[in-house]
């Protein structure tokens, strides 16, 4: 059975490595480090099988290098995944000191017991350094599982090492492959490798899905929601209660592009988006609906409050200094504001009203906010507030 484990574990680790490397092609750098780490670990478990053709010290030091590299890459993958400080010099120092210590144990002391102790403690320390870096950046449940899996590997490695170091008299350098320690190590390492690999794969996959979903729902120019993202957010939040819609449009935007160029026009759009994104309101959702048109959704917001906020945005835009982006005159924007009504079928009814009011703001001189009360029947005509 020990021989079966010895052959099976490198195969399992290599398969995980290939999966990680394939996932890494989708732009996830952490997956690449996980894949490289599992390849190193597979090599580390495979090396002892070469004792029949290579000198024992060479095999031992090659295995040590492989495992230290694997755990260095695991820790690097964790830090990369959570965008935490990588502390590369510290981890590299741990690897260098540990490998030097293992070399002394193998070449001078010829002590497999001391070699395994140094190597395993260093591997645990590498993961602990990464865990300490990322522990405050863990958010989702799958990320917590990944951190727990890493801790499990640390505990498994540490406890196994301490039991072997304290409770046994050691194993001769040439007898590792058939030793009880090797058998126990293969079993526990298989469990740890599976748990951590599955958790890491799940966490990486969710990051990739989230990134693609964000790209599909976010306007690349401004970082605001796009039309699709706005529909998703508002559809999830518009479950009842009064809400306000602010629709805005940059005034005479074509003249900005014609006079200052499209690059400056894009910068102007970013400036307006920044002002809108800075609005403070619980549950606010702001989107760029295309071109120079923007929309904001404010749940549980009365018409008067929404009108005031829109006017604040209007003033902030008109007072913004755009000289640094190559526009030597102020730009202005017009806004239509509406709130949801009892007879609305969807939020789009309120959006349509706000859009019509925006047209009135444009028609009445631009650089103004036009709003209406939600409870006035459409046939009697809206009550307008013009600023």
Buried (B, 14 or more C-beta within 10 A) or exposed (E): EBEEBBEEBBEBBBEBBEBBBEBBEBEBEBBBBBBBBBBBBBBBBBBBBBBEEBEBBEBBBBBBBBBBBBBBBBBBBBBBBBEBBBBEEBBEEBBEEBBEBBBBBBEEEBBBBBBBBBBBBBBBBBBBBBBEBBEEBBEEEBBEBBBBBBBBBBEBBBEBBEEBBEEEEBBEBBBBBBBEBBBBBBBBBBEBBBBBBBBBBBBBBBBBEEEEEEEEBBBEEBBBBBBEBBBBBBEEBBEEEBBBBBBBBBBBBEEBBEEBEEEBBBBBBBBBBBBBBEBEBEEBBBBBBEEBBBBBBBBEBBBBBBBBBBBBBBBBBEEBEBEEBEBEEEBBBBBBBBBBBEEBEEBEBBBBBBBBBBBBBBEEEBBBBBBBBBEEEEEEEBEEBEB
